[in-house]
Every structure is written in structure tokens, then in C-alpha cells.
Amino acid sequence: MARRSPKPEVRGAPWPGHALSPAWISMLPMFACYELAVRQYDGARRNGAEVLLSLWLSPLGEWADGVRLGLIAAFTVVALHLCRRHGVRVRESLARIWLESCVAALTLGPALVGVTALWMRWTDQIDVAWDSSRSAPELGTAALVFGGSVYEELVFRIGLYGLLYWTLVRALRLLKVSERPAIWGADLLALTGSALGFAAFHFRRFTYLLWEGGAAFTWPAFLWLASAGLLLGILYRMRGPGVAAGAHALFNLGLLIGIDPDVLT
């Protein structure tokens, strides 16, 4: 009798191994773009989330990048093995993930404009419009922005969201909260916490001990990024990490080349 591929179980833990596997494979173009950009700039420009994720490799010095690439390759082999073991159709899965990523990237702009309109009455308006006098971005910058998004998804959605959810759902169960309220409560708190962490990580005020990048803190920019983190968290929970990472990368690339979210509304 043929073995049926199990359905992803999202109740106990977001996106188990066999569901993460095609998502990981869909992230490989982003990993590749990021590595090409890092080498173009001789390591002088990096994504802050990758710096955070690679802290434990820093004692390796010049070997750190090679070890990181080796880990990416190893995870890819494991992902391919899990896809084969669970009967996942890789090509169909990748086509679905990237198609959904494109649709999600196009809708993130209008969704963000709508969400930020809710709190705009209490803060100044954030200007994310394209400056027509600015020269076109370098290919290396575009690759860095596109590829760096995958590390932010690994840290803040798969990592922070997953850790908060895993901890909170068990804490609520220990407090004798019934199953459904425990799951919903853990989801809501994990979504909020990961969005706030995602927003804070973009500002020097919170990351100056880790890296030299980051913007000057303003409340409109913080709320804009927190709103983006909320939407990406919802996308991650509903459609998976591959779609969230792809949408994040494409949206950031669109902002870089001059697609103002306001024109999508």
C-alpha cells in the first residue's frame, strides 16, 4: 500500500520538518544572491539578522562564511531527503510558493497603507516614497536587500515567532488554559512579540552593541516596520515560511527600485 503524505500539523508547532522542506528549497535563490553580494563588498556590507544568526560562528574567523555555506548545503540535503520521504512534489511546491510570494508582495503595499492609516492620526506620516533624483541602485545592493530578507525571516518568523509560540502555548497549558484559547493566545502573543522584535532590530537604538547599521529611531518608522512584521507573521502562519520570505524579499526589492506602496492602492 502506498504511503500517504501527512498533512502539515500547525496546531502543535508552526510548520514541522516535512512542511518546512520545500520552503527551505525555495529560499535558495535568496541565499545565493546574499552570498554574491557579500563577496562583492568583501564582507563590508551585511544584513543585521545574518550578523546576529552568525554570532556563534565568529570565533572561526575567516572560516565562518565557509561553515555557514556548508550548513546551508547540509540543510538543503536534509530538506530534499524529507521531501522525498514524505512524497512532496518539489517542482509543484516551488511553483506554488513563488507564485503566492509574488501575489503577497503586490498586496503588502496596499495592506501596509491600510494598517498604518489606523495609527496615522496619532503620529506623523512616514515617507516611503521614491526619490526620483536618486540614482538606480547597484546590482550588489539589490542582491543584498533581496537575499538578506531570508535571514530576517529565519530570525524573526521561524526563530523568534516559533520560540515564543512554543514557550507560550506550553506555559498556558501549564496554567490549565484549555487547548483552543491556549493556541490562539500563544499565536497572538508570538505574532506581536516577533513583529516588535523585527521592528526594533532595524534601529541603532536597539542594535548598537551588535552591528553598526540601523536607522535613527522614529515612531512612524517603528510602527511602519511593526505593521510589516505583523503582516509577514500572519503570512508566515497561514501560508508558510517560503511564501513569507519570498514576499518579504520581493517587496523590499520593489521599494529599493522605486515602487512606492501608495501607487499600489
Backbone as a ProteinNet text record, in pm:
[ID]
protein_1_A
[PRIMARY]
MARRSPKPEVRGAPWPGHALSPAWISMLPMFACYELAVRQYDGARRNGAEVLLSLWLSPLGEWADGVRLGLIAAFTVVALHLCRRHGVRVRESLARIWLESCVAALTLGPALVGVTALWMRWTDQIDVAWDSSRSAPELGTAALVFGGSVYEELVFRIGLYGLLYWTLVRALRLLKVSERPAIWGADLLALTGSALGFAAFHFRRFTYLLWEGGAAFTWPAFLWLASAGLLLGILYRMRGPGVAAGAHALFNLGLLIGIDPDVLT
[TERTIARY]
84.2	0	87.7	55.6	135.2	117.9	226.6	223.4	172.8	75.9	20	105.4	118.7	195.5	113.3	168	91.7	68.4	-45.1	-75.2	4.1	43	114.4	30.3	89.4	22.1	64.1	-28.9	3.6	-42.2	-112.7	-166.1	-57.9	21.8	120.7	243.2	291.3	410	400.5	426.2	414.6	511.5	455.3	531.9	641.9	603.9	701.2	795.8	890.5	1000.9	961.9	866	832.6	761.5	698.9	636.9	738.5	842.9	948	1041	1048.5	1149	1134.8	1016.5	1007	1025.7	986.9	1008.2	1156.5	1235	1379.6	1439.6	1396.8	1449.7	1412.6	1292.2	1251.4	1335.5	1401.5	1484.3	1624.8	1663.1	1799.7	1839	1750.2	1790.6	1824.3	1754.7	1783.1	1917.5	1945.3	2076.5	2187.1	2166.9	2269	2292.8	2185.4	2200.2	2274.5	2242.2	2306.3	2456.2	2493.9	2636	2712.1	2652.3	2717.2	2738.5	2637.7	2650.3	2758.1	2762.6	2863.5	3003.3	3021.8	3153.1	3185.6	3085.7	3111.7	3162.2	3109.6	3150.4	3254.6	3314.6	3420.2	3378.1	3251.9	3202.1	3177.1	3197.8	3179.8	3032.9	2946.1	2802.7	2731.4	2654.9	2583.1	2445.8	2357.2	2227.5	2240.7	2176.4	2189.3	2141.8	2035.6	1984.9	2085.9	2155.5	2259.6	2375.1	2410.2	2514.9	2475.2	2349.1	2300.3	2302.5	2255	2246.8	2384.9	2485	2619.6	2712.2	2659.7	2744.2	2820.7	2754.3	2820.4	2932.6	2936.5	3044.2	3162.7	3147.6	3252	3388.1	3396	3529.4	3605.7	3535.2	3600.8	3672.4	3651.2	3721.5	3687.3	3790.1	3770.3	3702.4	3693.1	3625.4	3474.1	3427	3285.5	3194.1	3228.2	3144	3138.4	3250.8	3252.1	3167.1	3172.1	3089.9	2942.1	2908.8	2769.5	2719.6	2800.7	2761.8	2748.3	2837.3	2828.1	2699.9	2657.9	2533.1	2412.1	2415.5	2306.1	2297	2412.4	2414.3	2362.9	2403.3	2359.5	2208.5	2154.9	2010.7	1935.7	1996.1	1932.5	1925.1	2031.8	2031	1922.8	1914.7	1812.1	1672.9	1654.6	1523.8	1483.9	1577.7	1548.5	1514.4	1585.3	1556.4	1415.9	1377.4	1244.7	1135.3	1161.9	1065.4	1043.9	1152.4	1141.5	1071.7	1105.8	1048.3	898.3	853.1	711.6	635.1	696.5	627.3	591.4	671.8	644.6	689.2	604.1	638.1	708.5	840.6	921.2	891	887.6	867.3	732.1	627.8	495.6	491.4	558.6	561.5	634.5	748.6	824	745.4	676.3	595	484.6	420.1	314.5	371	483.5	542.5	577.9	642.3	685.5	569.7	468.2	350.1	279	262.1	198.7	285.3	416.6	506.1	487.2	475	454.9	323.4	216.3	85.3	91.3	154.6	163.8	246.9	355.9	439.7	362.2	275.4	195.7	88.4	40.1	-65.6	-11.7	117.4	173.9	168	191.9	189.2	54.5	-53.8	-185.5	-223.2	-187.6	-219.7	-148.2	-21	54.2	-2.8	-41.4	-102.5	-230.6	-309.8	-433.2	-409.1	-311.1	-282.2	-226.3	-132.3	-70.8	-170.7	-274.9	-376.8	-450.6	-448.9	-517.7	-448.5	-313.8	-242.4	-185.7	-212.6	-157	-211.1	-330.7	-388.5	-311.1	-231.4	-155.5	-7.4	40.3	181.5	195.3	316.9	345.4	343.9	321.3	318.9	461.3	483.5	614.6	622.8	735.2	756.1	837.3	771.5	843.7	843	811.7	803.2	941.7	945.1	1068.6	1117.6	1244.1	1307	1356.8	1290.5	1322.8	1461.2	1520.3	1653.5	1763.9	1726.9	1826.5	1862.5	1988.8	2032.8	1983.7	1981.2	1936	2029.2	1976.6	2060.8	2157.2	2270.8	2366.3	2309.2	2359.3	2313.7	2348.3	2465.4	2505	2412.4	2369.7	2276.3	2142.2	2095.4	1969.5	1979	2091.6	2109.7	2114.9	2178.3	2188.3	2050.5	1971.2	1837.4	1747.1	1753.7	1670.9	1709.1	1837.7	1881.6	1879.3	1905.1	1908.1	1774.4	1665.2	1532.1	1515.4	1583.2	1567.4	1620.6	1727	1781.2	1688	1620.3	1524	1406.7	1366.1	1258.3	1304.8	1427.4	1479.7	1485.3	1527	1542.6	1408.3	1324.9	1207.2	1079.7	1065.6	946.2	974	1062.8	1088.6	1149.7	1242.3	1311.3	1231.1	1214.7	1150.9	1003.5	930.7	789.5	774.8	853.7	843.7	877.9	983.5	1024.1	916.9	863	759.1	634.8	595.5	477.3	498.9	610.9	640.2	639.3	698.6	705.3	568.8	498.5	372.9	262	254.6	147.1	164.3	287.8	312.2	289.9	325.5	300.4	150.5	74.3	-70.3	-134.5	-80.5	-132.4	-101.7	17.5	51.6	-40.2	-88.3	-181.9	-325.4	-340.6	-471.3	-565.9	-507.1	-589.2	-628.3	-752.6	-798.1	-726.8	-733.4	-648.6	-666.1	-788.3	-809.2	-767.2	-809	-759.5	-608.2	-546.5	-401	-333	-383.3	-324.3	-344.5	-467.2	-493.8	-414.7	-408	-333	-185.1	-128.4	13.4	41	-48.7	-32.2	-32.2	-128	-139.4	-17.8	25.8	141.1	270	284.7	403.8	408	292.5	284.6	324.1	270.7	301.6	448.2	499.1	638	737.1	711.6	803.2	798	679.6	667.6	742.3	731	802.2	953.2	996.8	1139.2	1192.1	1113.9	1151.2	1167.7	1073.1	1080.2	1200.1	1218.5	1326.7	1463.4	1477.9	1608.4	1656.5	1570.1	1610.2	1667.3	1677.1	1718.5	1843.3	1932.6	2057.9	2034.1	1924	1894.9	1892.8	1854.3	1841	1953.9	2028.7	2125.4	2268.9	2294.3	2427.5	2537.6	2504	2606	2638.1	2549.3	2565.7	2631.1	2585.2	2638.8	2624.5	2691.1	2698.2	2585.2	2504.9	2396.4	2275.2	2163.9	2040.6	2012.9	1885.6	1842.7	1821.5	1811.5	1776.3	1629.7	1601.6	1467.2	1367.8	1252.5	1135.8	1013.3	912.1	792.1	719	704	637.2	708.3	842.3	916.3	902.7	907.1	892.4	755.6	649.6	515.7	496.5	558.2	554.8	617.1	733.9	802.9	730.4	674	596.2	473.6	409.9	295.3	337.4	453.3	505.2	533.8	590.2	616.4	489.6	382.4	254.5	201.2	205.4	154.3	238	369.7	456.2	436.2	410.7	383.6	255.1	151.4	25.5	47.3	121.8	151.8	230.2	327.4	405.7	317	227	141.4	42.6	-10.2	-114.6	-60.1	51.7	98.4	238.8	306.7	435.9	554.2	670.8	790.3	843.2	823	871.4	799.9	668.7	590.1	624.2	638.3	673.1	809.3	907.6	1041.3	1041.4	973.2	967.7	897.6	784.4	711.7	795	862.7	948.4	1059.8	1124.8	1235.3	1187.5	1077.8	1027.1	975.6	911.3	861.2	976.7	1079.7	1196.6	1264.8	1273.1	1333.7	1250.4	1118.2	1031.8	1051.2	1062.1	1087.9	1221.7	1322.3	1455.7	1458	1387.4	1391.9	1289.8	1205.4	1120.8	973.2	925.5	780.8	724.3	667.8	607.4	480.3	462.8	339.7	212.5	217.8	98.5	45.2	133	86.3	11.7	22.8	-44.2	-184.1	-221.1	-352.8	-457.5
-120.1	0	125.1	218.4	340.4	424.6	484.4	567.8	706	751.9	884.5	991.6	1102.5	1213	1280.3	1291.7	1353.3	1500.2	1548.4	1690.8	1768.4	1892.5	1973.1	1993.8	1973.3	1993.2	2127	2221.3	2355.4	2384.3	2293.9	2321.3	2314.1	2209.5	2192.5	2279.5	2293.1	2373.9	2422.4	2549.7	2601.8	2535.5	2474.3	2425.3	2325.6	2196.5	2091.1	2064.1	1969.9	1949.1	1923.7	1833.9	1799.8	1914.5	2006.7	2123.5	2234.9	2240.1	2340	2308.8	2181.9	2140.1	2210.4	2209.7	2284.7	2433.7	2485.3	2627.7	2659.4	2571.7	2593.8	2594.7	2500.9	2493.3	2619.4	2673.3	2795.3	2915.9	2908.2	3017.9	3018.2	2912.4	2902.3	3017.4	3066.7	3183.3	3305.5	3322.6	3435.7	3418.1	3295.8	3268.5	3296.3	3252.6	3271.1	3419.1	3497.3	3641.4	3708.8	3669.7	3731.6	3702	3577.6	3542	3613.9	3629.8	3703.7	3849.5	3908.7	4048	4064	3972.1	3979.7	3972.8	3888	3876.2	3998.1	4058.3	4178.6	4291.5	4300.3	4407.1	4359.4	4243.6	4188.8	4181.8	4151.5	4134.9	4264.3	4379.9	4507.9	4542.6	4486	4510.8	4379	4374	4252.3	4288.8	4191.5	4208.2	4185	4270.6	4259.9	4126.3	4070.2	3941.6	3829.9	3838.7	3738	3753	3877.8	3901.5	3838.1	3858.1	3800.3	3648.4	3593	3448	3383.5	3460.3	3405.8	3436.3	3492.4	3527.6	3407	3291.1	3172.9	3121.7	3172	3132.2	3228.3	3341.8	3444.1	3394.1	3300.4	3251.5	3182.6	3143.6	3074.7	3170.9	3301.3	3399.9	3387.7	3377.6	3373.1	3245.8	3145.7	3020.4	3029.7	3136.1	3144.4	3138	3212.4	3212.3	3074	3005.2	2870.9	2773.5	2785.3	2698.8	2730.2	2860	2896.6	2837.3	2845.1	2786.3	2634.8	2574.2	2429.9	2390.4	2470.7	2443.3	2459.7	2562.6	2580.8	2459.8	2412.1	2294.7	2171.3	2154.6	2038.5	2041.6	2158.4	2170.2	2143.4	2181.7	2156.4	2007.3	1934.6	1788.9	1725.2	1769.9	1716.5	1749.8	1872.7	1913.3	1827.1	1801.2	1716.1	1573.6	1524.6	1391.3	1384.6	1487.1	1487.7	1500	1580.4	1590.1	1454.8	1382.6	1250.6	1151.8	1157.7	1064.6	1083.7	1207.5	1235.9	1255.7	1227	1234	1373.5	1473.3	1611.4	1631.8	1687.4	1720.2	1855.7	1851.2	1970.4	2078.8	2044.7	2147.4	2215.6	2136.8	2195.3	2283.2	2237.5	2315	2447.9	2444.7	2568	2664.8	2612.9	2700	2767.1	2690.7	2748.2	2853.8	2822.9	2915.7	3047.8	3043.5	3168.6	3244.8	3172	3240.9	3313.5	3246.6	3309.7	3423.8	3409.1	3516.6	3641.6	3625.4	3741.1	3811.1	3732.5	3790.4	3862	3797.6	3857.2	3984.9	3986.6	4106.5	4223.9	4196.1	4302.5	4355.5	4269.7	4312.6	4370	4350.8	4403.9	4556.8	4620.5	4766.4	4823.5	4785.9	4834.7	4795.9	4673.9	4631.1	4716.9	4749.2	4833.9	4975.3	5027.5	5160.9	5160.5	5054.2	5045	5032	4948.7	4929.3	5056.9	5119.6	5240.6	5355.9	5353.8	5458.1	5453.8	5336.7	5322.8	5403.1	5409.9	5482	5616.3	5653.1	5777.4	5901.3	5889.7	6005.8	6042.8	5948.1	5974.3	6002	5980.4	6001.8	6078.6	6122.2	6184.9	6078.8	6121.2	6029.3	5993.4	5864.4	5820.2	5833.8	5880.4	5899.9	5783.9	5696.2	5586.1	5600.9	5720.6	5743.5	5742.4	5707.8	5701.5	5841.8	5863.4	5990.3	5979.8	6050.5	6037.1	6089.5	6171.1	6225.1	6125.6	6019.4	5922.4	5830.4	5796	5707.8	5565.6	5487.1	5348.7	5270.7	5178.9	5103.6	5010.9	4986.4	4891.1	4750.6	4664.9	4527.1	4457.4	4489.9	4428.2	4468.3	4594.9	4641.7	4570.7	4556.6	4486.4	4341.2	4276.2	4137.4	4126.5	4224.4	4223.4	4240.9	4333.4	4357.9	4237.5	4184.3	4069.2	3947.4	3917.4	3798.1	3810.5	3932.4	3949.4	3925.5	3938.8	3917.5	3777.1	3680.8	3542.7	3525.1	3597.3	3586.7	3652.3	3759.1	3820.6	3726.9	3651.5	3554.9	3439.2	3394.9	3288.2	3331.5	3455.7	3503.8	3537.7	3615.2	3672.2	3592.1	3518.4	3436.3	3292.3	3223	3084.3	3076.6	3167.8	3163.8	3223.5	3357	3424.9	3387.8	3390.6	3352.8	3209.3	3119.2	2979.5	2958.2	3026	3011.3	3066	3184.4	3241.7	3153.7	3104.8	3018.6	2892.1	2826.5	2700.4	2721.9	2832.4	2860.3	2897.6	2985.3	3036.9	2932.8	2850.9	2752.7	2650.7	2618.1	2524.7	2591.1	2719.9	2792.1	2804.6	2832.2	2845.1	2710.6	2602.9	2470.8	2437.9	2477.2	2454	2533	2646.9	2727.3	2677.6	2559.1	2493.7	2568.2	2647	2709.5	2601.9	2600.7	2498.7	2511.1	2404.7	2392.8	2506.9	2533.9	2635.5	2776	2822.1	2953.5	2957.9	2846.2	2843	2862.9	2797.1	2807.6	2948.2	3000.3	3133.6	3240.1	3225.9	3322.3	3320	3198.8	3187.4	3244.4	3218.7	3273.4	3425.8	3483.8	3628.9	3693.6	3639.1	3695.2	3674.9	3557.4	3531.7	3622.5	3643.8	3733.8	3875.7	3923.1	4058.5	4072.4	3975.4	3982.2	3977.2	3891.1	3881.1	4007.1	4068.6	4192.3	4306.8	4316.9	4422.4	4400.8	4274.8	4244.7	4275.9	4243.2	4273	4423.2	4501.1	4646.5	4704.4	4662.3	4717.8	4690.4	4576.9	4536.9	4624.6	4708.7	4796.4	4930.1	4952.3	5082.1	5070.4	5167.5	5168.9	5173.1	5233	5243.3	5106.1	5002.6	4869.9	4775.4	4808.6	4712	4763.5	4876.4	4937.3	4847.7	4757.4	4667.1	4552.3	4527.9	4414.4	4451.7	4559.2	4596.5	4746.8	4800.7	4945.7	4998.1	4908.9	4953.2	4997.7	5013.5	5054.8	5202.1	5236	5374.4	5445.4	5576.9	5655.6	5628.9	5616.9	5577.5	5691.8	5659.1	5747.9	5659.1	5711.4	5631.8	5594.4	5685.1	5643.6	5527.1	5533.7	5424.1	5295.2	5304.8	5185.6	5120.9	5203.1	5148.2	5091.9	5153.4	5101	4962.1	4947.5	4818.5	4715.1	4758.5	4666	4616.8	4705.6	4666.1	4565.8	4590.9	4496.1	4361.3	4364.7	4240.5	4164	4235.4	4169.4	4101.3	4172.8	4115	3996.9	4008.2	3896.2	3777.7	3806.3	3698.3	3624.8	3700	3636.5	3553.1	3607.7	3534.7	3407.5	3417.2	3300.2	3192.8	3234.7	3138.2	3072.6	3149.2	3097.5	3024.1	3075.9	3020.4	2961.8	2976.9	2912.6	3005.7	2961.3	3046.3	3077.3	2987	3014	3131.1	3135.6	3246.4	3376.4	3371	3492	3546.1	3457.3	3501.3	3556.7	3489	3535.9	3669.7	3685.7	3812.2	3924.4	3895.9	3994.4	4039.5	3944.3	3976.9	4058.7	4018.3	4089	4228	4240.1	4370.7	4467.1	4418.2	4502.8	4545.1	4452.8	4484.9	4589.9	4577.4	4676.9	4815.4	4823.1	4952.2	5010.3	4922.8	4969.4	5029.4	4967.2	5014.9	5125.5	5156.9	5274	5249.5	5131.7	5106.7	5151.7	5270.1	5326.5	5248.3	5199.2	5126	5203.9	5337.3	5416.2	5397.7	5366.8	5353.3	5222.8	5128.7	5000.7	5004.9	5114.3	5123.7	5169.4
0	0	0	-88.5	-98.1	27.2	71.8	189.5	154	230.2	205.6	272.8	204.5	261.4	370.5	492.6	601	576.9	624.5	613.3	717.9	684.1	783	908.3	1023.8	1151.6	1209.1	1210.8	1255.6	1397.7	1457.3	1590.1	1696.7	1694.3	1799.1	1781.7	1660.4	1631.9	1488.1	1464.3	1328.3	1231.1	1129.3	1015.9	1054.2	1068.5	1100.4	985.1	1007.3	914.3	771.2	750.3	611.7	540.9	616.4	556.1	534.6	617.6	601.9	484.9	446.1	347.5	213.2	147.4	21.1	40.8	158.3	186.8	189.7	253.4	258.5	118.2	34.5	-102	-179.8	-155	-225.3	-184.3	-68.2	-20.9	-82.1	-151.3	-202.8	-295.3	-384.8	-465.1	-380.2	-268.1	-179.6	-110	-64	-5.4	-106	-231.8	-335	-363.2	-375.7	-400.6	-286.1	-164.8	-49.3	-48.4	-73.6	-72.3	-181.5	-300	-407.9	-368.4	-301.7	-259	-152.1	-56.2	49	-10.3	-109.1	-171.3	-257.5	-319.1	-397.8	-309.5	-188.1	-96.5	4.6	-20.2	65.7	212.5	235.4	371.2	445.5	380	448.5	467.9	385.8	398.3	422	529.4	565.6	620.9	619	681.5	832.1	912.7	1057.6	1112.1	1053.9	1101.6	1075.4	962.6	935.5	1033.6	1067.7	1167.4	1300.5	1340.8	1465.9	1460.2	1349.8	1336.3	1330.4	1286.7	1270	1386.9	1495.8	1609.5	1663.2	1666	1722.4	1633.1	1506.7	1415.5	1420	1489	1487.2	1537.2	1633.6	1673.3	1560.4	1454	1342.6	1248.9	1267.5	1185.4	1038.5	955.3	810.4	763.3	850.8	814.8	834.1	897	932.8	809.7	703.8	584.6	521.5	518.3	461.8	541.6	673.7	758.3	737.7	726.2	702.4	570.3	466.4	338.3	349.2	426.3	446.8	518.3	614.8	686.5	594.2	509.7	413.7	321.3	273.8	187.4	260.5	386.8	464.3	486.8	521.9	541.6	410.5	298.4	169.2	140.7	171	152.7	240.4	366.2	456.9	404	354.4	302.1	182.6	92.3	-22.9	21.2	121.2	173.8	233.1	311	371.5	265.9	162.5	52.9	-13.1	-36.6	-98.8	-5.9	121.7	218.1	233.8	229.9	251.4	120.2	9.4	-117.8	-163	-124	-164	-307.9	-389.8	-527.9	-529	-541.1	-519.1	-621.5	-748.9	-851.4	-837	-811.3	-792.7	-667.6	-561.8	-437.9	-457.1	-528.3	-551.7	-639.1	-740.9	-826.2	-745.1	-655.6	-572	-478.4	-414.5	-317.4	-383.4	-500.2	-563.1	-626.5	-674.4	-725.4	-611.8	-498.5	-383.3	-329.9	-337.9	-293.3	-376.7	-506.7	-595.4	-564.1	-547.2	-515.2	-380.4	-280.9	-147.3	-149.5	-226.5	-235	-293.1	-391.3	-452.1	-357.5	-267.6	-175.7	-44.8	-17.6	106.4	110.1	-5.1	-10.2	29.7	-40.1	-0.7	142	184.2	320.4	423.4	396.9	489.5	495	379.6	377.6	460.2	447.4	524.4	673.1	711.8	853.9	915.9	844.9	901.4	909.6	825.4	833.6	967.2	1033.4	1161.8	1271.9	1266.4	1371.7	1325.4	1198.4	1146.3	1218	1277.5	1346	1472.4	1524.8	1647.7	1621.6	1500.6	1470.3	1339.7	1312.9	1184.7	1075.3	954.2	841.3	801.6	773.2	727.9	577	529.9	386.4	332.5	255	191.9	40.5	-5.9	-149.6	-213.8	-339.9	-417	-450.4	-429.9	-465.6	-609.3	-700.6	-842.8	-876.6	-788	-814.4	-777.2	-708	-664.7	-779.4	-791.2	-899	-875.1	-980.3	-969.4	-877.1	-798.2	-704.8	-778.1	-716	-771.6	-764.9	-855.2	-857.5	-725.9	-670.1	-543.1	-430	-428.1	-326	-339	-463.2	-485.9	-439.7	-468.6	-426.5	-275.1	-209.6	-63.9	0.3	-53.4	0.3	-24.7	-146.2	-181.5	-98.2	-91.5	-21	129	180.7	324.7	390.8	314.9	370.9	425.5	366.4	411.9	553.3	587.4	722.6	824.2	784.5	874.6	900.4	798.5	819.4	907.6	890.3	975.7	1121.4	1144.9	1282.8	1345.4	1274.9	1339.6	1320.3	1212.9	1196.8	1241.2	1174	1212.2	1351.7	1382.4	1510.6	1624.3	1624.8	1737.3	1749.3	1638.3	1641.6	1691.2	1633.8	1674	1820.2	1868.6	2008.3	2102.5	2071	2154.2	2155.7	2038.5	2030.6	2112.7	2093.3	2163.7	2314.7	2360.3	2503.8	2560.3	2490.6	2542.8	2543.8	2440.2	2436.3	2548.2	2581.8	2692.6	2827.5	2836.7	2961.8	2988.2	2885.8	2902.7	2937.1	2880.4	2916.4	3061.2	3108.5	3249.2	3341.8	3294.1	3372.6	3358.9	3296.5	3281.8	3188.2	3096.8	2993.6	2892.8	2851.4	2757.5	2623.9	2543.2	2425.2	2325.6	2285.8	2182.4	2228	2348	2392.9	2409.6	2449	2463.5	2328.9	2227.1	2093.3	2036.9	2049.4	1997.7	2074.1	2206.3	2285.7	2254.5	2242.3	2209.1	2070.9	1976.4	1841.7	1842.6	1913.8	1916.4	1981.9	2094.6	2164.7	2085.8	2023.2	1942	1820.1	1759.7	1644.1	1683.3	1795.8	1841.7	1880.9	1956.8	2001.3	1886.6	1788.6	1674.6	1588.9	1577	1499.1	1566.2	1697.9	1770.7	1764.7	1777.3	1765.7	1627.2	1525	1386.7	1365.2	1417.4	1401.2	1475.5	1601.1	1682.9	1622.5	1555.8	1504.7	1389.6	1336.2	1226	1274	1407	1458.8	1546.4	1530.5	1606.6	1756.9	1798.6	1941.2	2008.3	1934.1	1992.2	1952.4	1848.4	1795.4	1795.5	1860.8	1850.4	1906.3	1998	2053.2	1958	1861.4	1772	1641	1579	1449.1	1430.7	1328.9	1308.3	1220.7	1165.9	1079.1	1157.5	1087.1	1151.6	1133.3	1137.7	1115.6	1249.1	1240.9	1359.1	1393.3	1522.6	1566.1	1549.6	1489.9	1489.3	1508	1574.8	1597.8	1469.2	1372.1	1248.4	1178.6	1172.5	1108.3	1188.1	1321.1	1404.6	1383.4	1381.7	1364.4	1224.3	1126	988.7	984	1045.1	1043.7	1129.6	1243.2	1325.2	1249	1173.6	1091.6	985	922.6	824.3	889.8	1012.8	1084.2	1115.8	1151.9	1177.7	1052.1	939.9	815.1	769.7	781.9	744	838.2	966.7	1061	1028.3	991.9	951.4	825.5	730	607.1	636.3	726.3	766.8	828.3	916	984.5	890.4	794.5	706.9	584.9	527.2	400.2	408	521.5	537.7	522.6	569.6	568.6	430.2	335.6	199.8	136.5	152.3	96.9	168.4	301.9	377.3	335.1	320.1	280.2	138.8	46.7	-90.9	-103.4	-33.2	-37.1	23.7	134.2	200	105.5	40.8	-49.1	-168.1	-230.1	-347.4	-310.8	-194.2	-150.4	-124.1	-54.3	-28.4	-158.1	-252	-380.9	-454.3	-445.5	-507.7	-448.1	-314.7	-250.5	-295.8	-308.8	-346.4	-485.8	-580.2	-718.7	-744.2	-642.3	-657	-667.6	-626.7	-628.9	-495	-492.7	-373.1	-340.3	-216.7	-183.3	-214.3	-207	-232.9	-375.1	-470.9	-608	-627.3	-531.8	-542.9	-484.3	-422.2	-360.3	-461
[MASK]
+++++++++++++++++++++++++++++++++++++++++++++++++++++++++++++++++++++++++++++++++++++++++++++++++++++++++++++++++++++++++++++++++++++++++++++++++++++++++++++++++++++++++++++++++++++++++++++++++++++++++++++++++++++++++++++++++++++++++++++++++++++++++++++++++++++++++

